[in-house]
Amino acid sequence: MILQLRAEVAGLRAENAALKDEIRRLKGLPPRPTLKPSGMEQSSKRSSPAATGPKRRGSSRA
């Protein structure tokens, strides 16, 4: 039952997006921009600055 409802919701979302695009076209507005990933996923995969070692400002200590 849950899978059936999820499929129905996905279909309704697609239909809603198509209707919004149609409204924009009829009003003479520009089409919706395509959204790209923000890049936040990539930053979580990088190693943390603490793993590379501490960075100090100023002169090095002898």
N, C-alpha and C positions, 0 to 999 in steps of 0.2 A: 504494500500500500504506500509506503514512504517513497519507494522508487518511482511509483506512478505519479505521486504528487510532485516530486522533484522534476520529473520530465515535463509535467504540465506547467510548472513554474518557469522552467527554462524556455518553453515554447511561448509563454505569455510575455516573458522579458524580450525575446526576439521580436515578437509582434509589436510590442510597445516601442522598441527602438526604431522599427520600420515606420511606424505611424509618426513618431517624432521627426524622423527624416523627411517624411512626406509633408508634414506641416511646415517645416523649414523651407522646403522647396516651393510650396504654394505661397508662402509669405515673401519669397524672394530673398531669403537670408542665405548666407554662405553655409555650406555643409559643416557638420560637426567635425572638429579636428580629431585625427586619430591619436590616441594616447599611447605614449611609449612608457616602458618601465622606468621608474624613477631612479634606479641605480642603487637603491638602499639594499637590495638583495646582495649586490656585489660587495658592498662594504662590510657586510656581516661575515663574508667568507675570508676576508683579509686577516692577516695576523694582527694582533693588538700591538700598540706601541710599546707596551711593557715587555712583550716577548722579544723585541728587537734590542732592548737594553735602554737604560735611562739616558736621556739627552740633557746635557747641562749647558747653561748659558755662561758666557764669560770665559775667563782664562781657565785652563786646565790646572788641576792641583798637582804639584810635584811631590 
